[in-house]
Amino acid sequence: MRCGPLCQFLWLWLCLSYIQAVPIQKVQDDAKTLVKTIISRINDISHMQSVSSKHKVSGFDFIPRNPDLSFLKMDKTLAVYQEIIINLSSRNTGQISNDLENLRNLIRMLASSKGCPLPYTRGPEALRNLDGALKESVYSTEVVALSRLQRFLKEMLRQLDLGTMC
Amino acid sequence: MICQTFYVALLHCEFLYAIAALNLAYPVTPWRFKLSCLPSNKTDDYSFLPTGISNTSNSSGENEAVVEARFNSSGADSANLSEAAFHCCFWSEQDKNCPAHGDGTEGEGFVPTVGSSVFQRPGVNWNIQCWVKVDLKLLICSGQPLLQSPFTNSDLRVHLFYVLSEVVEDSHLAPQEGSFEIVQCNCSFEGRWECRVPTPAAQLSSTLLMYLKITAAGVTFQSPPMSVQPVNVVKPDPPLDLHMEITEDGNLNISWHSPALVPFPLQYQVKYSENSTAALREVDEMVSATALLVDNVLPGSSYEAQVRVKRLDGPGVWSDWSAPRVFTTQDVIYFPPKVLTSAGSNVSFHCIYKNGNTIVSSKEIVWWVNLAEEIPPSQYDVVSDHVSKVTFLNLKATKPRDEFTYDAVYCCQEHQCHHRYAELYVVDVNINISCETDGHLTKMTCRWSANPMQSLVGSSWQLRYHRSTLYCSDSPSIYPVSAPKDCHLQRDGFYECIFQPIFLLSGYTMWIRINHPLGSLDSPPTCVLPDSVVKPLPPSSVKAEITANIGLLKISWEKPVFPENKLQFQIRYGLSGKEIQWKKHEVDDAKSKSASVPVQDLCAVYAVQMRCRRLDGMGYWSNWSSPAYTAVTDVKVPVRGPEFWRRINGDVTKRERNITLLWRPLMKNDSLCSVRRYVVKHWTSHNGTWSEDAGNQTQLTFLWMEQAHTVTVLAINSIGASLENFNLTFSWPMSEVNIVQSLGAYPLNSSCVILSWILSASDYSLMYFIIEWKNLDEDDEIKWLRIPSNVKKYYIHDYFIPIEKYQFSLYPVFSEGVGKPKVINGFTKVDEKHQNDAGLYVIVPIIISSSVLLLGTLLISHQRMKKLFWEDVPNPKNCSWAQGLNFQKPETFEHLFTKHTGSVTFGPLLLEPETISEDISVDTAWKTKEDVEPATLVSLLVTVPDPEKGSVCASDRCDSPPFSDRGSTEVSWEDESLGQPSVKYATLVSNSKSSEAGEEQGLPDFSIGKGCSSGNSPLKDSFSNSSWEIETEAVFILSDQQPDMISPHLSFSEGLDELLELEGNFPEENQSEKSVYYLGVTSVKKRESGVFLTEESGVLCSFPPHCLFADIRILQDSCSHLVEKNFNLGTSGTKAFVSYMPQFQTCSTQTHKIMENKMCDLTV
C-alpha cells in the first residue's frame, strides 16, 4: 500500500524527465507510427490475411471488443491484449507484444503530458479464461485476438489524431 | 578478554542451570577440561548416579565421583596406588576447584573441595576435550593422560555412556543406567583415547548426558556425569587458502577462505610475525572478516601467518590453526604491482625501494618506463619518506612490443634500477558498436570489433546492455543492472549480436566489458534506438518502361511494408550492359509510387534499380532492388523517313527508264524504335499520287516515264508513318543542269578519300548532293552518300585499294530534280608542287630569309667596300692607274675597274719611276677561318703615310688563312725608311664560295690560298724572321666576268719554295734593294664562276671583270729581280703573263722590306 503512491510518483517523475527530453509531438508521431506498425505486423501474419470479418466467434468475451477512447482505458486494453498475445504461438506475436509494451509506455507519456498520469497496470485478472481458451482453440483465440486488436488499433489511431482525453 | 570472561561466566551459569536441571552433571566446556581421579577412603552415597556409579554431589554444582578402584597388586605402575576407592572429578584451568573427598560426615552429600595441591597427590589425570565436527554428525571426546600414562594400551579400555536429555526429560526422572548407550572408545598406545558419539542433526540442541568409564590395569575409573549441547561445542575446520599479497595501497593483505558448511557466523584469529632486518614482531588479532590488512610493510621482509576459526556468537571450539604461510616482500615494492586501465585515464603507482640494506628515500626515487623513457619529475609525488608516487595522465593504449603487452614501470635510484617492475596495461576501449534493424523491424544486429583488445592476453569480452523503457538518454551511462548478450565472431573479425524480438522505441544502452585477471574495463556506453537504425527492405515491384508518345523512362514501385515512416527513394538507371554507367534520380515524395526521367536513347534497354530510406534521414539506405529492365517498343512515329537514292537502269536515251530506289534501313534512333514497313509515294503530274508498300525491303523499282517524277520513302512503325521524309524528283530537264565545275578525289589512305568540288552559280535551289563511288575493277555495287548542300569537301571513309580504279560521281540534287553529275574516274593526281606543298611551306621561308640575309650581307659589304676604297682612295695624280677615275662617285666595285679598262690600253709599260714605299704590315693574323669569313672582302692594312703619294693597295684577305694557321705569328717588317712614301700592295680577293670551283678546276697547287698557307712549308721560319727575306710577292688579278679570262692560279707555297730556292741565287747585296715583282698570271682555265678559291682558306677572291689578262709580265727594274721562274703556272697550257696596269715601279733605292706575301696590284 505504501509503495503505490511512491511508484506513481516515480513513474510520473520518469515520464516528466522524458517529456523534457523528448518533444511530445515526436512521442505522438511515434505512437501513431507504432500503431501502424502493429497493424502491418498483424496483416503480415499469413493466416490473418484470409480471415473474414463477417463471422462472429463466441466464447471470447475476455478479449476486449469495444475500445475505450481514454488514455486510461487504452492502457488497460493494451495490457489485456499484450497479455493475450504474449501467450499466442505465431511467429510475430512476441514482437507484437514488445510493440504493445512500447505503445503503452508512449500512451503513458502522452497521458502524463496532458496531466493525467496513468498507474502502472499489471496483468489483468480477467484472463482466467485465457488458458482454457488457448488449450481448446488456439487458432480461434489467435484470430479473434489479433482481429480485435487490429480494429482497436485503427480506432486508437483515429483517436490519437483527434486528441485523446484522459 | 572481558567478553570472553563474560561468555565463560554466562556459559558457566548456563551449565549450572543445566546441571541443576540434570542433577548437577558437569557441563562440558568448549575448551579442554581435566578428569582427575584420586584415591578415596570413603564410599559416598551414589543415590543420584545410576546404579554402579558412586558419586557425591553438592548443591554447589561441583562434580565429583568416587570410583571404586580396585587395583591388582600386579599393577606395577600403580603400585603406589593402594587398593582403595578413587574419587574422580572434572576441573579446568578456568575452574581449578575440584571437590575433594573430605572427611565430612556421610550422608551430607557434600564433598569438600580441595585446592590444586590435591592434584599433586598420586592419582590419574586426563585432559579431555569434547567437540562436534563441522558436519554436525559426531560428537568426539578425546582424552590423553596428563602425565606419563601408567597404563599400557593393552590394558586400557574406555567406554563412554551417553543419553540424550530428551530421553531424560521424557522419563521425568533421573536416567537409569539402562537408558544410557555405550560407545567404546579407541585407545592408542600412548594412553590416548577418542570416543565418537553420533549426534542426530535434529538433536543438536539437545543435551547429551555422558560419563566415562576407564578401565586400566584392573582398576576402573568412573567419571562424574557431564552434560553437553552438541551445538555449543562445534569445532570448525581450519580456514583454507591462506594467502598474502601486497595491496594497491602498499599494505599486506592476509586473506583466507572460511571452512565450508559452517552453519553460523565465524570469527577468526590471525597470528603473524614480521621478520625484517629492522625488527621482529608478532601479532595476534581477532577479526570477523576473512582478511586482515597489515600496514607498514617493509621491503625485503618475510611474514609468516596462521589463522583459526571459531563460532562468532555463543560457545564454540576453536578450529585447529591453518598451515603456516610465509610471504616475503621484495626489495622493491610496487603497489599496485599491475594495473589494467583504459586509454585516456590516469593511473598512479607507488614504490618502496630497498637498495641493499637501506630503504631509499622517496625524494631520491626516479621513475622510468620500459627502461627507455624517464618520466618527468613533475609527475612524481612524495607520499612518505620511503613511498614515492608517480602519476600517468591521459594514458595512451599500450602498443604491444612482441609478446610484451604492457609497459614496464621502474622505480630507480638515480640510474640504478631494480630488475622488478610494475606492469601497466592500457587498453583502448573506445569500441564502436553499430547496430542495424532489419526491414521487418523484428531484429536488431549489433556489430563491434574486438581488435583493440586482441593484444590483451588472457582477457575476455562481453557485450552488456540495459534496455530503457523508452528512448535514449542524452548522455548514456553504464547501468549497474545490465544483461550480457551473446555475440559471435564473424569472419571479418567483428562480433555480431542479435536482438530479437526488439523494442522498437526502447533505448538499448550497450557497452563492452573486458574481463581480465587484473580487473575489468568497460567501453564507453552507446545507446541505440532500434527505430532509428532501420535498414528498410528495398522497394518492391519495381518496373521500368519508356512511355509511349512521351519518351520518358518511367519507373514504378511499391514501398516496403516497414517502416511506416515516410520514405525517400533513390532511382538509379543506365543502359543495360556489362558495366552500367548509372545515373541517379531522387524522389523525396514519400507518397510517390512512380517517377519519370528523361533519357537520351529511347530505343535502348535500360536497367533500373531502387532503394529507400527514411525521409527524416534516420537509419540506413536499403539495398538496391533487383534490376528492372525496359523493353524496346515503338515510342513514337519515326523521326524521319530513310535517305534514299536511285539506280537508273536501262538506256539513257530512252524516255522510259527503270529506276530502282535504294535506301538504308532506319536506325533505332530514327525509327523509334522499329520499322514495320516502308512505303514509297509517287507524285507525277500525269498520274497524280500513289503509294507502293515496300514491306521490309530497302529497294523498290519503278518505271520513270513522266517528265518529272517525285518519290518519297516513308518509314512506318506501330505508331505511325514518319513525318519528315526526303523527296527525290526525277526530271529530264534538270538532269542536264550542271553546276559542278570540277571534282577531285584525293586519297588520304586506304580508308579515306577526300572529295572536293567546285560549284558554279545556279538559279536552282540545291537541296543536297549525292556522292556515288564504285570500284571499276570489281563489280561492286554503287555506294552513295547524301551530303548537305553547303559542303565543299567531304571525307569518304571506305576501304579503297590504291591500285584499283574508282569512279566518283557527284550529283547535285535540286528541289526541281537531280542535276547532271560530275564524274571522275580514279584519283586526282596531285602536282609535285602540291605534293610537296608541305615541304614548300618550310623551304620557301627559309630561302626567303636566307636571301634577305644574303642581300643584307651584300649591302653591308658593299658599304664597307665603298668605304674602304673611297676613303683610302689613291691620289689620282700620283697613281697612274687611278687617273681618270671618279673616286667620289663610284658605282660599283666593278665600275672602278671597268672604267679603267676602257681607258687603258695594253702596251709596253713605260713606267715612270715612282717612289713607292711598300710597307705592308700585318699586325695580326686571323686566327681562325671563321674570323675571316664574315667579311666578304677584307683588305690588309695599308699604311699610306703620304696620301698624296700613296697608291691604293688593297690587301687580300686570302692572306689571312695562312696567318691564321700560323697562329699568332706576327709578320713584321723593319721600317727603315720612315717618312718615305710607300705604296702598299695588297691583293684584293673576293671571298666567296669557290672551294668547289677550285677543286673542279683541278688547280690544287696553284691557289693563292696555298701560297698563303706557307706556314707548313720550310718558309715558315724564315718568313717569321723576316718576311722580306722571302722576297716573294704574288700578285695576281683574276676576273670572274670575262668568260675568256684565264684565271691565274698560283700555288704560293710552291712558288715560295721556288723562291726560296731562287733566293740563294741572289747576291746578298741585292737584298737591300728589293724589287717589286709585277706578276702576271696566265689564264689556266676558264672558270665559270669567275671566282678564285684559296685552297686552304677557302676564301674566294673575285676578280674584276675588266681585267683582261692576256699576259703577265714580270718586270724588273734596277732594284728588282725577275723571278719569273718562281711562279709555277701549274697545269696551264700557256704560260702567259698579264701585265698589271698601271705597272708599279720598284721602290726607291731605299730598301723596304715587304712583309706581305702577296700583293695584288690591281690595275688596268
Chai-1 contact restraints between the chains, C-beta under 6 A:
chainA,res_idxA,chainB,res_idxB,connection_type,confidence,min_distance_angstrom,max_distance_angstrom,comment,restraint_id
A,V22,B,Y471,contact,1.0,0.0,6.0,A-B,restraint_1
A,D30,B,L505,contact,1.0,0.0,6.0,A-B,restraint_2
A,T33,B,E564,contact,1.0,0.0,6.0,A-B,restraint_3
A,T33,B,N565,contact,1.0,0.0,6.0,A-B,restraint_4
A,K36,B,E564,contact,1.0,0.0,6.0,A-B,restraint_5
A,T37,B,E564,contact,1.0,0.0,6.0,A-B,restraint_6
A,S40,B,V561,contact,1.0,0.0,6.0,A-B,restraint_7
A,G94,B,P501,contact,1.0,0.0,6.0,A-B,restraint_8
A,Q95,B,T442,contact,1.0,0.0,6.0,A-B,restraint_9
A,Q95,B,P501,contact,1.0,0.0,6.0,A-B,restraint_10
A,N98,B,P501,contact,1.0,0.0,6.0,A-B,restraint_11
A,N98,B,F503,contact,1.0,0.0,6.0,A-B,restraint_12
A,N102,B,F503,contact,1.0,0.0,6.0,A-B,restraint_13
A,N102,B,L504,contact,1.0,0.0,6.0,A-B,restraint_14
A,N102,B,L505,contact,1.0,0.0,6.0,A-B,restraint_15
A,N105,B,T469,contact,1.0,0.0,6.0,A-B,restraint_16
A,N105,B,L470,contact,1.0,0.0,6.0,A-B,restraint_17
